[in-house]
Amino acid sequence: MAGRVVVVTGAARGLGALLAKGAASRGARVALLGLEPAELAAAAKACGPAARWWEADVTSPEALAATAGEVLAHFGRVDTVVANAGIATGGPVQYSDPRTFDKVIEVNLLGSVNTARAFLPALRESQGYFFQIASLAALTAAPMMAAYCASKSGVEAFAHSLRAEVAHTGVGVGIGYLSWTDTDMVRGADENPALRRMRASLPFPGNRTYPLRPTAARLLAGMAARRPHVYGQAWLPAAQAARALMPAAITWNARKVMGRYEAEWLAGGGDTRLVGAGGAAAGRG
């Protein structure tokens, strides 16, 4: 990645910050975008003196377009854009808060669309690479995670469409898949006992939480090679191959346990807030 200019959204913490730092350690100049100025400044400092950060809301097409112009003016080019910004909420759809449910779709799906639209002119100029962070949730949906799963299925389909649209220009489009990974968002979800136990009940290996650094290293290797599909855990290609069977398996398991977890979630107050520190920052926006 030496010499490339890499833009990462949702870069204030967690996976985004680690991807930016990893790209910088491989010789890239990085632009970190997010909503938390203090955390962005600290993350950019960890990336070295060539890194810069911008406070940017991916749900605002106008603001994001202006930021893209500033990034291009500063670095002179953009080679890789990582659409990583994402939030989550949990709970049964029937009891979900429309505001937080819609916010997940807005940030995760429409935010990725806005990111692509803002940076595509620069990527076409450099024949660069757009890397969309998706999830195991794009391969198989899970109960009590409808907003997140819908958004990640959406970004996967969006990235496939975008790849076909821009292939003739030399721009590459990749999709990154990762299972439950040790981030603020996952830890925030686990603060709700019903969500934590529901997740633990999923079939192995989808019920494990995986360390962040090896996951980021796998994604960075795929980004460097401009691969169309990149997997944060070694077993995920098998899930990709078996995705037609996964909804039936998840439903079979949920039929046995979902009543208990729904009752537990309701007894715990039915928390519909966005989870984790990133969710709190998005909610303030």
C-alpha positions in Angstrom: 0.0 0.0 0.0 3.1 2.2 -0.1 2.4 5.6 -1.7 -1.4 5.2 -1.8 -3.8 7.6 -0.2 -6.4 5.7 1.9 -9.6 7.2 3.2 -11.4 5.4 6.1 -14.8 6.4 7.4 -15.8 5.6 10.9 -12.1 5.9 11.8 -12.3 7.3 15.3 -12.2 4.0 17.0 -12.3 0.2 16.6 -11.9 -1.4 13.2 -11.8 1.9 11.3 -9.0 3.3 13.5 -7.1 0.0 13.2 -7.5 -0.2 9.4 -6.2 3.4 9.1 -3.2 2.6 11.3 -2.5 -0.6 9.4 -2.6 1.2 6.1 -0.2 3.9 7.4 2.2 1.2 8.7 2.3 -0.2 5.1 3.3 3.2 3.7 0.0 4.8 2.9 -1.1 8.3 3.7 -4.4 8.1 5.4 -7.4 10.4 5.9 -9.6 9.5 8.8 -13.3 10.5 8.8 -15.7 10.3 11.7 -17.8 12.1 14.2 -15.6 12.3 17.3 -12.9 15.0 17.0 -10.8 14.0 20.0 -10.8 10.3 19.1 -10.1 11.1 15.5 -7.1 13.3 16.4 -5.7 10.6 18.6 -6.2 7.9 15.9 -4.6 10.1 13.3 -1.6 10.8 15.6 -1.1 7.0 15.9 -1.0 6.8 12.1 2.0 9.2 11.8 2.7 12.7 10.7 1.3 12.2 7.2 -2.2 11.4 8.4 -5.0 13.9 8.6 -8.5 13.7 10.0 -11.8 15.3 9.2 -15.0 15.5 11.2 -17.6 14.2 8.7 -21.1 12.8 8.9 -21.7 10.1 6.2 -25.4 10.7 6.3 -25.0 14.2 4.9 -24.2 14.0 1.1 -23.4 17.7 1.0 -21.0 17.7 3.9 -19.4 14.5 2.7 -18.9 15.9 -0.8 -17.2 18.9 0.7 -14.9 16.7 2.8 -14.0 14.7 -0.2 -12.9 17.9 -2.0 -10.8 18.9 1.0 -9.2 15.4 1.2 -8.4 15.5 -2.6 -7.0 19.1 -2.3 -4.7 18.1 0.6 -3.4 14.8 -0.7 -3.7 15.4 -4.5 -5.2 12.0 -5.1 -7.3 9.3 -3.5 -6.5 5.6 -4.2 -8.6 3.6 -1.7 -11.8 4.4 0.2 -12.9 2.2 3.0 -16.7 2.6 3.8 -16.5 1.4 7.4 -18.9 3.7 9.3 -21.5 1.6 11.0 -23.8 1.4 14.0 -26.3 -1.1 15.4 -29.3 -1.6 17.6 -31.0 -4.7 18.8 -34.4 -6.1 19.8 -37.5 -7.6 18.2 -38.8 -5.6 15.2 -42.3 -5.4 16.8 -40.9 -3.4 19.7 -38.2 -1.5 17.9 -37.9 2.3 18.0 -38.4 3.6 14.4 -35.9 6.4 15.0 -33.0 4.1 15.9 -34.0 1.4 13.4 -34.0 4.0 10.6 -30.7 5.5 11.8 -29.0 2.2 11.4 -30.2 2.0 7.8 -29.2 5.6 7.2 -25.7 5.3 8.5 -24.8 1.9 7.4 -26.4 1.7 3.9 -27.1 5.3 2.8 -23.9 6.4 4.4 -22.0 4.0 2.2 -23.8 5.2 -0.8 -22.9 8.8 0.1 -19.3 7.8 0.6 -19.1 6.2 -2.8 -20.8 9.1 -4.6 -18.5 11.6 -2.9 -15.2 9.9 -3.7 -15.9 8.1 -7.0 -14.6 11.0 -9.2 -11.3 10.8 -7.4 -11.2 7.0 -7.6 -12.0 7.0 -11.3 -9.1 9.4 -11.8 -6.7 7.1 -9.9 -8.3 3.9 -11.0 -8.6 3.2 -7.3 -10.4 0.8 -5.0 -13.6 1.1 -3.0 -13.8 -1.3 0.0 -17.1 -1.8 1.6 -17.2 -3.3 5.1 -20.1 -5.7 5.2 -20.6 -8.5 7.8 -21.5 -12.1 8.4 -24.9 -10.4 8.8 -25.0 -10.0 5.0 -24.6 -13.7 4.5 -27.1 -14.8 7.1 -29.6 -12.8 9.1 -30.1 -13.3 12.9 -33.1 -12.6 15.1 -33.2 -9.3 17.1 -30.8 -7.7 14.6 -33.1 -6.9 11.8 -31.9 -3.3 11.2 -28.2 -4.2 11.2 -28.7 -7.3 9.0 -30.9 -5.4 6.5 -28.3 -2.7 6.3 -25.4 -5.1 5.8 -27.3 -7.1 3.2 -28.0 -3.8 1.5 -24.4 -2.6 1.4 -23.3 -6.0 0.0 -25.8 -5.7 -2.9 -24.9 -2.0 -3.4 -21.2 -3.0 -3.7 -21.9 -5.7 -6.2 -23.9 -3.2 -8.3 -21.2 -0.6 -8.0 -18.5 -3.0 -9.1 -20.4 -3.7 -12.3 -21.0 0.0 -12.9 -17.4 1.1 -12.6 -15.4 -2.0 -13.9 -14.9 -0.4 -17.2 -13.2 2.6 -15.6 -10.5 0.6 -13.8 -12.0 1.1 -10.4 -12.1 -2.0 -8.2 -14.8 -2.7 -5.6 -14.2 -5.1 -2.7 -16.5 -6.3 0.1 -15.2 -7.2 3.6 -17.0 -9.8 5.6 -16.4 -10.3 9.3 -18.1 -12.2 12.1 -18.6 -10.9 15.6 -15.4 -9.0 16.4 -14.2 -7.4 19.6 -15.2 -3.8 19.0 -17.1 -1.2 21.0 -20.2 -2.0 19.0 -20.2 -5.7 19.9 -19.3 -5.0 23.5 -22.1 -2.5 23.6 -24.6 -5.0 22.3 -23.4 -7.5 24.9 -24.3 -5.1 27.7 -27.9 -6.3 27.0 -28.2 -9.7 28.6 -30.9 -10.9 26.2 -28.9 -9.9 23.2 -25.7 -11.4 24.7 -27.4 -14.8 25.3 -29.2 -14.8 22.0 -25.8 -14.3 20.3 -24.2 -17.1 22.3 -27.0 -19.4 21.2 -26.1 -19.1 17.5 -24.6 -22.1 15.8 -20.8 -22.4 16.1 -18.6 -20.7 14.9 -21.0 -17.8 14.6 -21.4 -17.5 18.3 -17.8 -16.6 19.1 -16.3 -13.1 19.4 -13.0 -12.8 17.5 -10.0 -10.6 18.3 -9.8 -7.4 16.4 -6.2 -7.3 15.2 -6.1 -10.5 13.3 -9.4 -9.6 11.7 -8.1 -6.2 10.6 -4.9 -7.8 9.3 -6.8 -10.1 7.0 -8.9 -7.2 5.7 -5.8 -5.1 5.1 -4.2 -7.9 3.1 -7.3 -8.1 0.9 -7.4 -4.4 0.5 -3.7 -4.3 -0.6 -4.5 -6.9 -3.2 -7.7 -5.2 -4.3 -9.7 -8.4 -3.9 -13.4 -8.4 -4.7 -14.2 -10.5 -1.5 -12.2 -10.4 1.7 -12.9 -12.4 4.8 -11.9 -11.4 8.3 -12.1 -14.9 9.7 -10.9 -18.0 7.9 -14.2 -19.9 8.1 -16.4 -17.2 6.5 -15.9 -18.4 2.9 -17.6 -21.6 3.9 -20.5 -19.5 5.2 -20.6 -17.7 1.9 -20.8 -21.1 0.1 -23.6 -22.3 2.4 -25.6 -19.1 2.6 -28.6 -20.6 0.9 -28.9 -23.0 3.8 -28.3 -20.5 6.6 -31.7 -18.9 7.0 -33.3 -22.3 7.6 -30.7 -23.2 10.2 -31.0 -19.9 12.0 -34.8 -20.1 12.0 -34.7 -23.7 13.4 -32.5 -22.6 16.3 -34.5 -19.4 16.9 -37.8 -21.3 17.0 -36.5 -23.0 20.2 -35.0 -20.0 22.0 -36.5 -16.8 20.7 -39.5 -16.7 23.0 -37.3 -16.8 26.0 -34.9 -14.1 24.7 -37.8 -11.8 23.7 -39.3 -12.1 27.1 -36.0 -11.5 28.8 -35.4 -8.4 26.5 -38.8 -7.0 27.4 -38.3 -7.7 31.1 -35.0 -5.8 31.0 -36.7 -2.7 29.8 -36.7 -3.2 26.0 -33.6 -1.1 25.3 -33.8 0.3 21.8 -30.8 2.6 21.9 -27.9 2.5 19.4 -25.2 0.4 21.0 -21.6 1.3 21.8 -19.7 4.5 21.8 -20.0 4.8 18.0 -23.8 4.5 18.3 -23.8 7.2 20.9 -21.9 9.5 18.6 -24.2 8.8 15.7 -27.2 9.5 17.9 -25.9 12.9 18.9 -25.5 13.7 15.1 
